[in-house]
């Protein structure tokens, strides 16, 4: 280990030598990003559920404005299965990784 890296890894806090100081900071940053990824997954699920409710209403409005053909709400429902699976995967991976990082920080 280089002298600078060793010096950054060993710090003093109130007269006590603390080893692994840089590792503690990295764990906190990784834990923060795991939470951000989980929140992004939740937002994706929320947005797709809103779109599933709004698109049939927009289709009905477009049909009424145009007055052509027949309106069927099933024609305006989008399939977000793949996107929802990806969002659930994001939430699960972020939760498990965050838990592991949290437990590692307690030791």
N, C-alpha and C positions, 0 to 999 in steps of 0.2 A: 504494500500500500504506500502511495506517495506520502510525503510529509504533509502536504496541504490537505489531502483527503483525511489523513489521520488526525490532523488538527481540527478539521471541521467536524469529525465524528466524536471528538472528546471536547466537551465544554464544561465550564464550571457554573453552577447555579447555587448561590448563597454559600459559597465555600466548599460545596460538594462536587466531586467529579461525576459527570454524567456521560455514560458511554452510549453510543447509538443515537445521538441527538438528531442527526439527519434522517435516520430511519423513522423516527417518530413523526417528523414533519411530512415525510412522503406518505406515511400511512394515513395521516389526516387528510391530505390532498386526495388520495385514492378513495377514501371513504366518502368525501364530498362528491367526487365525480360519480361514484356508484349511486348516490342518492339522486344526482341530477339525471342520470340515465333512467332510473326508475320513474322519476317524475315525467320524463319525456315519454316513456311507455304509457303511463297513465293518461297523459294528454292526447296521445294518438288514439287510445281507446275512446276517450271522451269525444274527440272530434269526429271519429267515424260513426259513433252512435248518433251524434247530432245530424250528420249528413244523411244517415239512413232515414231519419224522421223528416228532414227538410226537402229532400229531392222529390218525393212523391207530391208534396204540396206545390213545388215549383213546376212540376210536370202538369199538374191540374191547371195551374194559372196559365201556363203556356198554351194548353189545349183550349181554355176558355177564350183567350185572346185571339187565337187563330181560327177557332171553330171548324176544324177539319178532322175527319176521322172519328175514332172513338177513344175515350180515355180509359186506361187501365192502370191502376197504381202499381201493379207488378212490373210494368214496363220501365218504371223509373227507379226501381230498387237496384242499388249497386252491390256487388259482391266484394265485401271487405275482409273475407276470410283470411287470406294470406297476410294482409296488413295487420289484422288483429292477432294472428298467430305470432308475427314478428314482435308486436308490442308486448304480448304476454311473455315471450322469450326474453325480451329486454328487461322486463320487470323481474322475472325469476333469476336471471343471471346477475343482475345488479343487487338483488336482495341477498343471494347466497354469497357473492363476493364481498358485499358490505359486511355481512355477518362474520365471515372469515377474517377480514381486516380488523373488525372490532374486537374479536376474540384474541387476535394476534397482538393488538395494542394493550390488552389487559395483562398480558404475561410480562 
